[in-house]
Amino acid sequence: MRIVSSVLRARPTVTLRRAAPALPTRVRFSSSDAHSQETFEAFSDRYVAFFQGAEDLFEVQRGLNNCFAHDLVPSPSVVEAAVRAARRVNDYATAVRIFEGVKEKVENKHQYQAYLEELKPLREELGIETKEELYSS
């Protein structure tokens, strides 16, 4: 019994170690850092050029994901280049989905209608209907 009580009363001594000095860490810049101060015009030019050079469906969809991930609505010129790229790789569904993406990005119905009006000649030329037009009946 004595041994148990003496063990319980014994307190382990804790020695505080001094923390190692913080070493400077390397800063790794991601690809998005290069475009953080990009103007809207430069953004538009970059994506128009990207979609004009897209050669397959994967590339078009990857570009759309990257483009729509930004906190802005792509300009009509970017939307036009993306739609033309989708039709060039023969993917009608992606062309329709681009307009759905624009509808989600704009702030209100009037802005969406403005996009549809501006891109109406393109839609007629390529034979693209919006989701609302496809499922109106």
C-alpha positions as CSV (number, residue, x, y, z in Angstrom):
1,M,0.0,0.0,0.0
2,R,2.9,2.3,0.7
3,I,4.3,1.9,-2.7
4,V,1.0,2.7,-4.4
5,S,0.5,5.8,-2.3
6,S,4.0,7.1,-2.9
7,V,3.6,6.6,-6.6
8,L,0.4,8.5,-6.7
9,R,1.9,11.4,-4.8
10,A,4.9,11.6,-7.0
11,R,4.5,14.2,-9.7
12,P,6.4,14.0,-12.9
13,T,8.7,16.9,-13.5
14,V,8.0,18.7,-16.7
15,T,10.7,20.6,-18.3
16,L,9.7,23.2,-20.8
17,R,11.6,23.2,-23.9
18,R,12.3,26.3,-25.8
19,A,10.6,26.3,-29.1
20,A,12.9,26.3,-32.1
21,P,13.1,29.6,-33.9
22,A,10.7,29.8,-36.8
23,L,12.5,29.4,-40.0
24,P,11.3,31.4,-43.0
25,T,9.1,29.3,-45.2
26,R,9.1,29.3,-48.9
27,V,6.2,31.0,-50.5
28,R,4.7,29.0,-53.4
29,F,2.7,31.0,-55.9
30,S,-0.1,29.3,-57.6
31,S,-1.1,29.9,-61.2
32,S,-4.1,32.0,-60.0
33,D,-1.7,34.5,-58.4
34,A,-0.4,35.5,-61.8
35,H,-3.9,36.6,-62.8
36,S,-5.0,38.2,-59.5
37,Q,-4.5,41.8,-60.9
38,E,-5.7,41.0,-64.4
39,T,-8.1,43.5,-66.0
40,F,-11.5,42.5,-67.3
41,E,-10.2,43.2,-70.9
42,A,-7.1,41.1,-70.4
43,F,-9.3,38.3,-68.9
44,S,-11.6,38.5,-71.9
45,D,-8.8,38.5,-74.4
46,R,-7.1,35.5,-72.7
47,Y,-10.2,33.4,-72.8
48,V,-11.2,34.3,-76.3
49,A,-7.8,33.2,-77.4
50,F,-8.0,30.0,-75.4
51,F,-11.4,29.0,-76.8
52,Q,-10.3,29.9,-80.4
53,G,-7.4,27.4,-79.9
54,A,-9.4,24.6,-78.1
55,E,-9.2,21.5,-80.2
56,D,-11.3,18.9,-78.2
57,L,-14.2,18.7,-75.8
58,F,-12.0,18.2,-72.8
59,E,-10.2,21.4,-73.5
60,V,-13.4,23.4,-74.0
61,Q,-15.0,22.1,-70.8
62,R,-11.8,22.7,-68.8
63,G,-11.7,26.3,-70.2
64,L,-15.4,26.8,-69.2
65,N,-14.8,25.5,-65.7
66,N,-11.8,27.9,-65.3
67,C,-13.6,30.8,-66.9
68,F,-16.8,30.5,-64.9
69,A,-14.9,29.9,-61.6
70,H,-14.0,33.6,-61.5
71,D,-16.1,36.1,-59.7
72,L,-17.3,37.8,-62.8
73,V,-19.6,37.3,-65.7
74,P,-17.7,36.5,-68.9
75,S,-18.0,39.1,-71.7
76,P,-20.2,38.4,-74.7
77,S,-17.0,37.9,-76.8
78,V,-15.9,35.2,-74.4
79,V,-19.3,33.5,-74.5
80,E,-19.3,33.7,-78.3
81,A,-15.8,32.1,-78.5
82,A,-16.8,29.4,-76.1
83,V,-20.0,28.6,-78.0
84,R,-18.2,28.5,-81.3
85,A,-15.6,26.2,-79.7
86,A,-18.3,23.9,-78.4
87,R,-19.9,23.7,-81.9
88,R,-16.5,23.2,-83.5
89,V,-15.9,20.1,-81.4
90,N,-19.5,19.1,-82.2
91,D,-21.0,19.2,-78.7
92,Y,-24.4,20.9,-78.8
93,A,-25.1,20.1,-75.2
94,T,-22.1,22.1,-74.0
95,A,-23.2,25.0,-76.2
96,V,-26.6,25.1,-74.5
97,R,-25.0,24.7,-71.0
98,I,-22.8,27.8,-71.7
99,F,-26.0,29.9,-71.7
100,E,-27.1,28.2,-68.5
101,G,-23.8,29.2,-66.9
102,V,-24.3,32.8,-68.0
103,K,-27.8,32.7,-66.5
104,E,-26.4,31.6,-63.2
105,K,-23.6,34.2,-63.2
106,V,-25.7,37.3,-64.0
107,E,-27.4,39.3,-61.2
108,N,-30.9,39.5,-62.7
109,K,-33.1,38.4,-65.6
110,H,-32.5,41.7,-67.5
111,Q,-28.8,41.1,-67.8
112,Y,-29.5,37.6,-69.0
113,Q,-31.9,38.9,-71.6
114,A,-29.3,41.4,-72.7
115,Y,-26.8,38.6,-73.3
116,L,-29.4,36.6,-75.2
117,E,-30.2,39.6,-77.4
118,E,-26.6,40.4,-78.1
119,L,-25.8,36.8,-78.9
120,K,-29.0,36.1,-80.9
121,P,-27.3,36.3,-84.3
122,L,-24.7,33.7,-83.1
123,R,-27.4,31.4,-81.7
124,E,-29.4,31.6,-85.0
125,E,-26.2,31.0,-87.1
126,L,-25.2,27.9,-85.1
127,G,-28.8,26.7,-84.4
128,I,-28.5,26.9,-80.6
129,E,-31.6,27.1,-78.4
130,T,-31.5,27.9,-74.7
131,K,-32.7,25.4,-72.1
132,E,-35.9,27.4,-71.7
133,E,-36.6,27.2,-75.5
134,L,-35.9,23.5,-75.6
135,Y,-38.3,22.7,-72.7
136,S,-40.9,25.4,-73.1
137,S,-43.7,22.9,-74.3
